[in-house]
Amino acid sequence: MQIFLDIETAPTEDADTLAAIRAGIRPPASYKKPESIAAWHAAEGEAAALEAIGRTALDGGAGQVIAIGLALDNDRPPVVLLRKDGEAETELLRQFFETVEGWTAGGAVADAQGRTLWPDAPFFIAHNAAFDLGFLWRRCIVHGLRPPFALPGPSARPGKDYGCSMMAWAGYRERISLQALCRALALPDPKAEGSGAQAWQWWKAGDLERVATYCAGDVQAVRAIWHRLAPMMGAAA
């Protein structure tokens, strides 16, 4: 079962991780004298710390998931699972498990007595799927959660274990943004109202509707791209 996916992430809010990041902030190696080091910390240290904290939104070991968008291979709008600020990330991941399991159960193969012989396994498709799926995979490990289905991790094989619209278009060594690929295919721009980097700012501000709309737009874009690519990919589609 093809399931189109997109996630929105945010920097860490874990106190220990924040303290470790701040403790590790250092000036450039060219700063040698104690007074120049102290002056750098006073003038630029906080900005450097905030930049380092912001980068954890790209790190599945330290960042956090704030939204998961999912869609089936049909014309129905995506489903966006959201956390409110302060809600546990584990609950969002469990909602993700339940949603996918509910969808795949409908396509399971059963015997005459109604017993499931094998489920309809999800085949996730995303743009830069190694990031989205890898982030979810790592967050599950961090929280000690095991999905009730195979969730592709870093060793998974693109094209076989999951689909990636970026790789399907650009190949293994190149990259193309979702926005650029939509432009190339004359599809609606999913980034017209903002970027993924802004999503967590909207989330912190409590604008969950905007986060949901943004995430849903990315999922719809991936689905539209995949439909355009599918005829050229044969069985891989």
C-alpha positions as CSV (number, residue, x, y, z in Angstrom):
1,M,0.0,0.0,0.0
2,Q,1.5,3.3,-1.1
3,I,1.4,6.0,1.7
4,F,2.7,9.5,0.9
5,L,4.4,11.1,3.9
6,D,5.9,14.4,5.1
7,I,7.1,15.4,8.5
8,E,7.7,18.8,10.2
9,T,10.4,18.9,12.8
10,A,11.6,21.4,15.5
11,P,14.8,21.9,17.5
12,T,15.3,20.2,20.8
13,E,13.7,21.5,23.9
14,D,15.5,18.9,26.2
15,A,17.2,20.7,29.0
16,D,20.2,18.4,29.1
17,T,20.8,18.6,25.4
18,L,20.4,22.4,25.4
19,A,23.0,22.7,28.2
20,A,25.4,20.4,26.4
21,I,25.1,22.4,23.2
22,R,25.7,25.7,25.0
23,A,28.7,24.2,26.8
24,G,30.2,23.2,23.6
25,I,30.1,26.6,21.9
26,R,33.6,27.7,21.0
27,P,35.0,30.7,19.1
28,P,37.0,30.2,15.9
29,A,40.4,28.7,16.4
30,S,42.0,32.0,15.5
31,Y,40.9,33.4,18.9
32,K,43.7,32.6,21.3
33,K,43.8,35.3,24.1
34,P,41.4,34.9,27.0
35,E,40.2,38.4,26.6
36,S,39.4,38.0,22.9
37,I,37.7,34.7,23.6
38,A,35.6,36.4,26.3
39,A,34.7,39.2,24.0
40,W,33.6,36.7,21.3
41,H,31.4,34.9,23.7
42,A,29.8,38.2,24.8
43,A,29.2,39.4,21.3
44,E,28.5,36.3,19.3
45,G,28.2,33.4,21.7
46,E,24.4,33.5,22.1
47,A,23.9,33.7,18.3
48,A,26.2,30.7,17.8
49,A,24.4,28.7,20.4
50,L,20.9,29.5,18.9
51,E,22.2,28.5,15.5
52,A,23.5,25.2,16.9
53,I,20.2,24.5,18.7
54,G,18.3,25.3,15.5
55,R,20.3,22.7,13.6
56,T,18.9,19.9,15.9
57,A,15.7,20.2,13.9
58,L,17.6,18.2,11.3
59,D,19.0,15.6,13.8
60,G,16.7,12.7,14.6
61,G,18.8,12.0,17.7
62,A,18.1,15.4,19.2
63,G,15.3,17.2,17.4
64,Q,11.6,16.5,17.6
65,V,8.6,15.7,15.3
66,I,5.8,18.2,15.5
67,A,3.6,17.0,12.6
68,I,3.2,14.0,10.3
69,G,1.3,14.3,7.1
70,L,-0.1,11.1,5.4
71,A,-2.1,10.4,2.3
72,L,-3.2,7.3,0.4
73,D,-2.9,6.9,-3.3
74,N,-6.3,8.5,-4.1
75,D,-7.9,11.9,-4.3
76,R,-8.7,12.3,-0.6
77,P,-7.0,15.1,1.3
78,P,-4.0,14.2,3.4
79,V,-4.4,13.5,7.1
80,V,-2.1,15.6,9.3
81,L,-1.3,14.5,12.8
82,L,-0.2,17.4,15.0
83,R,1.2,17.9,18.5
84,K,0.4,21.0,20.6
85,D,3.4,22.7,22.2
86,G,4.0,20.7,25.4
87,E,2.4,17.5,24.3
88,A,4.4,14.3,24.3
89,E,6.1,13.4,21.1
90,T,5.4,9.7,21.9
91,E,1.7,10.3,21.5
92,L,2.2,11.7,18.0
93,L,4.2,8.7,17.1
94,R,1.6,6.4,18.4
95,Q,-1.1,8.2,16.4
96,F,1.1,7.7,13.4
97,F,1.3,3.9,14.1
98,E,-2.4,3.6,14.6
99,T,-3.3,5.6,11.4
100,V,-0.9,3.5,9.2
101,E,-2.0,0.2,10.8
102,G,-5.7,1.1,10.3
103,W,-5.1,1.8,6.6
104,T,-3.1,-1.3,5.9
105,A,-5.5,-3.5,7.8
106,G,-8.1,-2.8,5.2
107,G,-5.9,-4.4,2.5
108,A,-4.8,-7.4,4.5
109,V,-5.2,-10.9,3.1
110,A,-7.3,-13.2,5.3
111,D,-8.3,-16.9,5.2
112,A,-11.9,-18.3,5.2
113,Q,-12.1,-17.9,9.0
114,G,-11.2,-14.2,8.8
115,R,-7.7,-14.7,10.2
116,T,-5.1,-12.4,8.8
117,L,-2.6,-14.3,6.7
118,W,-0.4,-11.3,6.0
119,P,-1.0,-7.6,6.2
120,D,-0.8,-5.1,3.4
121,A,2.6,-3.6,4.2
122,P,3.0,0.2,3.8
123,F,5.3,1.5,1.1
124,F,6.2,5.0,2.2
125,I,6.9,7.7,-0.4
126,A,8.4,11.1,0.5
127,H,10.6,13.8,-0.9
128,N,14.1,13.2,0.4
129,A,12.6,10.2,2.1
130,A,15.8,9.1,3.7
131,F,15.5,12.2,6.0
132,D,11.8,11.9,6.9
133,L,11.8,8.2,7.4
134,G,15.2,8.2,9.1
135,F,14.1,11.0,11.5
136,L,11.0,9.0,12.5
137,W,13.0,5.8,12.8
138,R,15.5,7.5,15.1
139,R,12.7,9.1,17.2
140,C,11.1,5.7,17.7
141,I,14.4,4.3,19.0
142,V,15.0,7.3,21.3
143,H,11.6,6.8,22.9
144,G,11.8,3.0,22.9
145,L,8.8,2.5,20.6
146,R,8.5,-0.2,18.0
147,P,6.1,0.4,15.1
148,P,3.6,-2.4,14.2
149,F,4.9,-2.3,10.7
150,A,8.3,-2.0,9.0
151,L,9.6,1.5,9.2
152,P,12.6,2.0,6.8
153,G,15.7,3.1,8.6
154,P,19.2,4.2,7.4
155,S,20.0,0.7,5.9
156,A,16.8,0.5,3.9
157,R,17.0,0.4,0.1
158,P,15.3,3.3,-1.9
159,G,13.1,2.0,-4.6
160,K,12.6,-1.3,-2.9
161,D,11.8,-0.5,0.8
162,Y,10.5,3.0,0.2
163,G,9.9,5.6,-2.6
164,C,11.7,8.9,-2.9
165,S,10.5,11.5,-5.3
166,M,13.8,13.4,-5.1
167,M,15.9,10.3,-5.9
168,A,13.5,9.1,-8.6
169,W,14.0,12.4,-10.4
170,A,17.6,13.4,-9.6
171,G,19.3,10.0,-9.0
172,Y,21.5,8.8,-6.2
173,R,24.1,11.6,-6.3
174,E,22.1,14.7,-7.0
175,R,19.4,16.6,-5.2
176,I,16.4,18.8,-6.1
177,S,14.1,20.6,-3.7
178,L,10.4,19.8,-3.6
179,Q,9.7,23.4,-4.7
180,A,12.1,23.2,-7.7
181,L,10.7,19.8,-8.8
182,C,7.1,21.2,-8.7
183,R,8.2,24.1,-10.8
184,A,9.8,21.8,-13.3
185,L,6.6,19.8,-13.6
186,A,4.3,22.9,-13.6
187,L,2.7,21.8,-10.3
188,P,1.4,24.2,-7.6
189,D,4.2,25.6,-5.4
190,P,3.9,24.0,-2.0
191,K,6.2,26.6,-0.5
192,A,4.3,29.7,-1.6
193,E,3.2,30.4,2.0
194,G,6.5,29.6,3.8
195,S,9.2,27.1,4.4
196,G,9.8,24.1,6.6
197,A,12.1,26.2,8.7
198,Q,9.2,28.4,9.6
199,A,6.9,25.6,10.5
200,W,8.3,25.1,14.0
201,Q,8.0,28.9,14.6
202,W,4.3,28.7,13.7
203,W,4.0,25.7,16.0
204,K,5.6,27.6,18.9
205,A,3.2,30.4,18.3
206,G,0.3,28.0,18.5
207,D,-0.7,28.4,14.8
208,L,-1.4,24.7,14.3
209,E,-3.7,25.2,11.4
210,R,-1.0,26.9,9.5
211,V,1.4,24.0,10.2
212,A,-1.2,21.5,9.2
213,T,-1.9,23.4,5.9
214,Y,1.8,23.6,5.1
215,C,2.4,19.9,5.9
216,A,-0.6,18.8,3.8
217,G,0.6,20.9,0.9
218,D,3.9,19.0,0.9
219,V,2.2,15.6,1.0
220,Q,-0.1,16.6,-1.9
221,A,3.0,17.8,-3.9
222,V,4.8,14.5,-3.3
223,R,1.7,12.5,-4.4
224,A,1.3,14.7,-7.6
225,I,5.0,14.3,-8.5
226,W,4.9,10.5,-8.0
227,H,1.9,10.2,-10.3
228,R,3.8,12.1,-12.9
229,L,6.9,9.9,-12.5
230,A,5.1,6.6,-12.2
231,P,4.6,5.9,-15.9
232,M,8.4,6.2,-16.5
233,M,9.2,3.9,-13.5
234,G,7.2,0.9,-14.5
235,A,6.9,-1.6,-11.7
236,A,8.7,0.8,-9.3
237,A,5.7,3.1,-9.4
